Amino acid sequence: MQHQVNQSTGVVFVFVGFSEYPNLQVPLFLIFLIIYTITVLENLGMILVIRINAKLHTPMYFFLSHLSIVDLCYTTVIAPKLLDLLITEDRSMSLKGCIIQFYFGCACVVTQNFMLAVMAYDRFVAICNPLLYTVAMSQKLCALLVTGTYLWGGLCATTLTYFLLALSYCRSSIINHFCCEYSAIISAACSDSSISQIACLLICMFNEICSLLIIIVSYVVIFTTVIKIPTKGALQKALSTCAPHLTAISFCHGIILLLYCVLKSKSSLLLVKIVTVFYSMVIPMLNPLIYSLRNKDVKETVRKLIHMKILSQSL
């Protein structure tokens, strides 16, 4: 029988990561390092571009800059430990370190979901009430909406962390994952975790339903409004405006639903890891591209920055 201890006394988790594929450790390290580097550069670049281009000082890009901040924080919470697991023999992490990683990762995920919901509301106001858009989406309201998403993300993370800390853990446990995901931590508990599991289920369901409801209602009203407009090409223009956001939503919520509603059997543990990598590293890399590829102002600002960089190096 494994010895049960208080959560503060020397509990160590050993992560399996991708160690069952020893020949892939170095290639995976290089791939993930490249993805992480691109993600950091892209999101920092997006924040910089939005800040220096006055044309992008709009509510939509204000929210997008914060989405970039959240994506940057989230991938930075996950990626360093994943990279470390691929090149070092020591695959352990203390309970304290694991709880810290979970807290910030959870806060980022919840904040990201509601930031996307806020952006859907912004599109709703912009398309359905264009004449009142500037008044309706005032700087004060935008600041309140963003602050609210951060606070709610922090509150959810604090609540779930409390339930994790209420459990007792075995002194040494093997976790078949590469990060401190909620179910992975609970699997290492030696005490009854049923209340913690119920709390996680309720919070996840509430957040997913609420954020999706805001998004769905916003877009239903948008398309209902646009269809009624007699102007030729109105629907095409609305779809073009909303396409990047809808793409980001599809990736984000599609993977969340896949992780928590489909991939639950032990036979799919490898697929869970792959999907988690996609959610925590690939999506933060894709988001800046999704939102910038079709925006002339963003592309023009990037060209100017590159041109200035080339000129400064040639002088």
N, C-alpha and C positions, 0 to 999 in steps of 0.2 A: 504493500500500500504506500502510495506516495505521501510524503509529508506535506501537510498544509501549513502555510505560513501567512502572516499578515502581509498585505500588499506592499509595505514599506521595507521589508527585510530581505534583501538579496535575491529577489526573483529575477530569473534570467530566461529570456525567450531565445530559441535557436531557430532561425528561419531557413527553410529549405530553398527558397528562391527558385532558380533554374538549375540547381546543382545536379539534377538527374540527367542533365545533358552536358557533361564535362567538355566535350569538343566544341560546344557552342558558346562557352563562357566569354572568350575573347571577342568573337564576332558580335555577340549580343552587347558586350560592353561598348564596342566602337559604334554600333548602331544607335544605342541609347544615348551615348555621349553626344553624337552628332545631333540627334533629335532635341536633346536638352539644350545644347548650345544654340541651335536655330530658334527654339522656343523663347529663350531668354532674349536673344537679339531682336526677334520679331516683336515681342510684346513691349520691350523697352523702346524699340523704334516707333511702334504705334503710339505709345504714350507721348513720346517726344514730338512726333508729327502733329498730333492733335493739339499739343500745347503751343507749338510755334506758328501754326497756320490759323489765322483769325477766321477764315471761312469755315473752319471745323469747330468753332466755339458755339456749338448748338447742343441742345439736350441729348440728341441721339449719340453724338460723339463724346459727350460728357459721360454718359453711361458706358459707352464702349471703352473709354479710357480706364474706367473702374473695372470693367470685365477683364481687361488686359492685366490690371494689377492683381486681381483675384487669380487669374490663370497662371501668372508668373509665380505667385506665392504658392499655389497648389502644387505645381510641378516641382518647385524647389523643396517642398516638404517631402515629396516622394522620391525624386530622382537620385539625390546623393546617396541614400542608403541602398537603393537598387544597384547603382554603379559599384558601390563598395562591396556588396554581396557577390558581385561577379568577378572580382579580382583579388579578394582576400580570403584567407582560410577562416578567419573569425566571423562567424555568421550570427553572433549573439547580439542581443540588445536588452538592456535592463527594462524592468517594468516602467520605471519613471520615464525613460526615453521613449518607450512605446506609447505611453499615455500622452506625452507631449506631441508626438507625431500624429496620433489619432485626433487630438483636440484641434490642431491647426488644419489638418486635412479635412475633418468634418466641417469646421467653420467655413472653409473655402468652398466646399461642395454645396452646402446649403445657400451660401451667399451667391454663388454662381447661378444656381437655379432661379432664385428670386430676382437676380439682376436681369436674367433673360426675360422674366415675367414683366419687370418694370419696362424693359425695352419694347415689349409687345404693347404695353399700355401707351408708351410714347408714340409708336407707329399708329395706334388707334386714334389718338388725339390729332396727330399730324395729318392723317388722311380724312378723317371724318369731320374735323373742325379746323380746317386750315387757317381760317381767318382769325380764330381765337387761340391758335397754337402758341404764339409767343406769350400771351397772357396766361393761358391755362398751364403751360409748362414753364412756370417762372423759375428763376434761379433758386429761390427758397424752397419750392416744392421739389425740384430736382435734388437738392442737397438733403432734404428730409427723406426722400425715397431711397437714396443711396445709403444714408446713415441707417435707415430702418433695416435694409438688407444686411448690412454688416452686424448690427446689433442682434438681429434675429439669428444669423449664422452663429454668432458667439454664444447666444442663449441656448440654442439647440446643442451645440458642442459641449457646453458646460453641463447641461442636464444629462447627456449620455455619458460624459466622463464621470459624473457623480455615481451613476449606476455601475460603471466599470470598477471604480475604486471601492465600492461597497462589497465586491466579491473577494474571495480568498483565492490565491493562485498557488499552483504547485511550484516548488523551488526551481525546477528546470523543465521546460516544455518545448516540444518541437512543433513549430507552426509551418504548415505547408502553404506558405505565401511569401511575398517579398516586402510587404508593408503591414502596418498595424491597422488593419481593417476591423470593424467592430466584431463581426462573427469570428474572425481569426483570434482576437484577444479572448473572447468568451470561450472558445474551444480549449483554452489553456486554464480555465477556472476549475478549481477543485470543489467549490461550493455550488449550491443550486443557483443557476443563472436564468431561471424561467422569467422572473420579474424583469431582469435586464433585457431579455429578448423581447418581451411584450412592450417594454418602453421604447425600444429601438423600432419595433414594427409600427407602433402608433405614431411616433414622430416622423418616421420615413413616409408613411402613408399620408399623414396630414400635409407634410411639405410637398409631396409629389402631386397630390390632388389639388391643393391650393394653387401651386405655381402653374400647373397644367390648365386649371380652370380659368385663371386670369388670361393665359395665352390663347386658349381656345375661344373664350368669349370675345376677346379683343379681335381676333382674326375673323370670326364669324360676322361680327358687326362691320368690320372693314370690308369684307367681300360682299356683304349684303348691301352696303352703302354704295360701293363702286359699281355693282351690277346695275343699280338704278340710275347711274349717271349716263345721260345720252351721248356724251362726248365720245367720239371715236378714239379707241386706244386707251381709254381710262383704265380698263381692267389690266391690260398689258403693262401700263405704267406702274400700277399698284403692285402687281406681281414682281416687277423688276425692283421696285423699292424694298419690298418685303423679303425677296428671295434670300439674301445673305442671312437675315435673322432666322427665317424658317429653316434654312440649312443647318445653322448652329443648334437650333432647338431640336431638330431631328436627330442629330448626332448625340447631343447631351442626354435627352430624355429616353431616346431609343436604347442607349447603352445602359442607363440606370434600370430601365424596365427589364432588359435582358439579364442583367446581373442579379436582380432581386426577385424576379418572377419566373425565370427559366432555368438559369444555371445554378441549381442547388444540389445536384447529385455529386457524390464523390468522384464519379467517373469524369466529371467535367472540370476538375480542379485546374488542369492546365489551361483550359479555355477561359476559366475565370481569371487566371493570371494574365493571359493575353489581352482579354477585354479590359482589365484594370489598367494595364500598360497603355492601351489605346485611350482610355478615358483620362488618365492622369498625365500623359505625356503627348500623345498625338493630337488630341482635341485642342489643348492649349497652343500647340504649334499651328493648327489649321485655322483657328478663329481669326487671327489677324489677316491671314490670306483671304478668307471668306469675305471679310468686311472691306478689304482694301482693293481687291483685284478689279472691281467694277466701279470704283470711285475715282473720278478724274482728279479731284482736289488732293486726295491722299497720294496718288501716283505722281502728280506734279510736284508735291512737296518733297517726296522721296528723291525725285530726279534732281531737284535743286540742291538737296543735302549732299547727294553724291557728287554733283558738279562742284560744289563748294569744297568738298573734301579733296577732289582731284586738283583743283586750283591751288589750294593751300599747300599740297604736297609738291607741286611744281614750282612754287615760289621759293 
